[in-house]
Amino acid sequence: MYVCICNVLKDKDVERAIAAGARTVFDVYTFHGCEPQCGRCMPTMQEMLGAAVPVNDSCPLFDDDDLLAAE
């Protein structure tokens, strides 16, 4: 399925960028060497990114033991 008609990006292209480390819509464009044009693809890309990139509610710099020790 085409995700971005302006840049001829298919869903597999977006998935490939995500697998390579893309974490934002602009990372996807950068990976493929293009830029957003009309912007209609951005919600779909954002949805794909959200499904692929886990949300981390914890602080990446400290674990729970570090936080408890600081109290």
C-alpha positions in Angstrom: 0.0 0.0 0.0 1.2 3.5 -0.8 1.7 5.6 2.4 3.2 8.7 0.7 2.1 9.3 -2.9 4.3 12.5 -3.2 7.5 10.6 -2.4 6.3 7.2 -3.6 6.8 5.5 -0.2 5.0 2.2 0.5 4.2 0.7 3.8 7.2 -1.6 3.4 9.5 1.4 2.9 8.2 3.0 6.2 8.7 -0.3 8.0 12.2 -0.6 6.7 13.0 2.9 8.0 11.5 2.0 11.4 13.6 -1.2 11.5 16.7 0.9 10.8 16.0 3.1 13.8 13.5 5.8 12.6 11.6 7.1 15.6 9.8 10.1 14.0 8.1 10.8 10.7 11.0 13.1 9.7 13.4 10.2 10.4 11.5 8.1 7.9 11.8 10.9 5.3 15.5 11.3 6.1 16.1 7.6 5.8 14.7 7.6 2.3 16.4 10.9 1.3 13.2 12.9 0.8 11.1 15.6 2.5 7.4 15.9 3.3 5.4 17.5 0.6 1.6 17.7 1.2 1.6 16.1 4.6 -1.3 13.8 4.2 0.8 10.8 4.9 2.0 12.0 8.2 -0.9 10.6 10.3 -0.4 7.1 8.8 3.3 7.2 9.3 2.8 8.4 12.9 0.4 5.5 13.5 2.9 3.0 12.0 5.6 4.5 14.3 3.4 4.3 17.3 2.7 0.7 16.7 6.4 -0.2 16.2 8.1 2.0 18.8 7.2 1.0 22.4 6.4 3.7 24.9 8.7 3.8 27.8 7.1 5.4 30.8 10.2 4.9 33.0 13.2 7.1 33.1 16.0 5.6 31.0 18.7 7.0 33.2 17.7 5.5 36.5 16.1 2.2 37.6 13.6 2.0 40.5 16.4 1.2 43.0 18.2 4.4 42.1 15.0 6.4 42.7 14.3 4.7 46.0 17.9 5.3 47.2 17.5 9.0 46.6 14.5 9.4 48.9 
